[in-house]
Amino acid sequence: MIGVTSWQVPGNYLENIKIFKDNVDFTELLVYTWNDEVKELLDKEIPEILKIMKISIHLPTDSLDNCLKAIHYFKNIDVFALTIHPFGDIKEFKKVFEEGKNLYGEKLCIENLEDGNFNKYYRAISALKPSITMDYGHLLMLEEKPDSFYRRYENLIKEIHYHGVKNSKGHTLPDENQFNVFLKFLKKFKIKLPICIELFKLEDTLSVVKKLKNV
């Protein structure tokens, strides 16, 4: 499955999703915070969104309390994955992750970030056998090898986030070499996981979607 983020053009979730309804298999809903306004928008748009395509959820990044609120909101909604950033107090993060894990099982995934703190958070929850969202671009930003990461966590990875890196900045349009190396990575491990293109400019996103679909 090939997916994109819900942030491509100014507008709401539904407006962005309709742009891609004939081009991709899923959309990653970027829910970066939680408040009444976000909840009301989701209440209004989710039924129509689910008629169009599958969705994964990017949980809030501003506070663990908001993560937990969003986790409980989506528990009765048909989502195939939820991605949580490892941040904040580690003990509190573990509590939030465990509560989410009890609700979603393997659907709840911890993501490797560009801050290099993935390992210490992962160790804190390793007994829970957490699923992982592998962010390919974040590994490049840290000059880490995606092959090594994949080998280590292969049985736990449920989704891959893909974007290019330029001048140490992520979420950029991958150049030809970066894209070809990514294709080799996919072929080498015969990867069939959902791939979310984490770009936020419509033209860039469409170009990568087209390339991946033509492989």
N, C-alpha and C positions, 0 to 999 in steps of 0.2 A: 504494500500500500504506500502511496505517495501522498503526503499532506503538506499543508502550509499553515502559517500563523493567521490569526484573525485580525491582524493589524497590518493592513496594506494601504488603505486609503482612509481619509477622515470619514468617520461615520460609525455606526453601531456594528455589532457582531453580524447581524443578518445581512446588512448591506455588503459587508466584506465577503461573507460566505457565498452570496449569490454570484459574485464575480467568478468564482472557481467551480461552480456547481457541475460543470461539464468537463473539468480538467483534472480534478484530484479526487482522492478517495476519502480524505478526512481533513478536518480543520482542528488545529490546536487553539482552543479558546484561551486567550491570555487574560486571566483574572488576577491582575496584579495587586488588587486590594479588595476589601470587603466592606460594604456599607449598604444602607437602604437603597441608594440609587442603583448600585450594581445589581442587587437582588431583584429590584423591580424590573430592570432591563432584562435580566435572565428569565424571570417569570414570564415576561411578555414574549420573548423571542425563542426560547428553547423549543417549544412545541413545533414551530415552523422549521427551525434549524434541523431538528432530527428527521424531518421529512425529506430534507435535501441531502444530508450526508452524515457519516459517523463523526464523532467528536472525541478528542482527548482534552484534558484540562491542564493548564499551567496554573498551579495554585499561587496564592498571594505571596509576594516577596517582601512585604513591608513589616509584617509581624507574624509570629507563630500563632497568636490568638486568632488573627484573621484567616490563617491557613486552616485552623481547626473549624472555624465557622463555615468556610467554603467546603471542606471535607464533608461536613454533615449535610450541607445543602444538596450536594450532588449524589447522596447515597441512594436516592430513589430514581435517579436519572440514568439513562442508558449511555454510559461513557465507557470506552474501552481501555483508557489509561488515565492516570493522574500523575503529574510530575511535581515533586516538591524540591525546593532548593534547601540544601543543608546550611542553616544559618542560626544565629542566636545562641542562647545557652544550650549546651549539649544535652544536659539532663532534660530540659524542657522539650527540646527537639525530639528526644527519644520518646517522651510521653505522647507527643502529638503524632509521631510516626506510628507508634504502637496502636493508638486509638484508630488511626486511619487504616492500618493494616487489618485490624479486627473487622472493619467494615468492608474493605475492598479486596483483601487478600493480595494476590500477585499484581493487581491493577495499579497499586500505589508504588511509585518509583522514585528513588532518590537520584538526583542528577549530579554529575561531576561539573563543578564550576571552574572558572578561570582563576579563582583565588587560591587554588592549591590545597584547600582544606578538606577535600572529599574523604581522604583516608581516615582522618580522625573521627569524622562523623559516621562514616561507614562502620568503623570498628565499634562504635558505641551501640549500633543497632544490628550488628552482624548476627547476633543470636536469633534475630527475627527473620533471618534469611530474606533480606529486602530485595525487591526487584530494582532494576537500574535503568534509568534513561541515560544512554551514552551520548554525550555531546562531543561529537567529533571535532568541531571547531575549537572548543575549549581546550582539548588536548593539544592541538597545534599551537594555541596561544602560550601554553606552558612548555612547549617544545618536548612534549611527551609523545610516545609512539602509540598511535591508535591500535596497531596490531597487538602490542603487549597488553593493553587495557582489555581488548576484546578477548584475548586468550584467557586472561585471568578471571573475567566475569561472564564468560560466554553464556552459561546456563541461567544467568540472572537478568541479562539484558532483554528488555521488552520493546524498546523503541530507540531509534537513533535520531539525534538532532544534527542537521548538517548546515554548515555555512562556511564561507571562506574567511581567511585572515590576511590582512594587509597592514604593514607597519605596526604589528602587534595588536591591531584592532580586529575584533571578531565581528561576526554578523555582516560581513561584506560579501559582495559577489565573488565567488571563487574564480580565479583565473584558469586558463586552459590546463595548465600543469596540475594545479590543485584538484581540479575536477577529474582528470585522468587518474591521478593517484587514488582518489576516492573510489573510482570505478574498480581499480585493481584490488582495493581493499574488499569491496563487496564481492567480487568474483572469487578472490582467494579463499574467503571463508563461506562462500555460497550463502550469503546473507539474504534472508527473505523477510526480515523484520520491517515494521512500519518505519518509514523515513519521513521526518518532518523537516522541510526546508525552512530554516529559521532566518529568513530575510524579511525586511520590512518595507521594501520598495517594490511596488507592483511589477514594474518592468523587469527588475532583477529576478524576482520570484518566478515570473512566467518563463523567463529564459531557462532557468534551472529545471523547472518542471518539464519543459519541452525536451531538454537534453536527457533527463532521467527516463522519460517515457519512451524515448527513441533508442534506448540501450537494448 
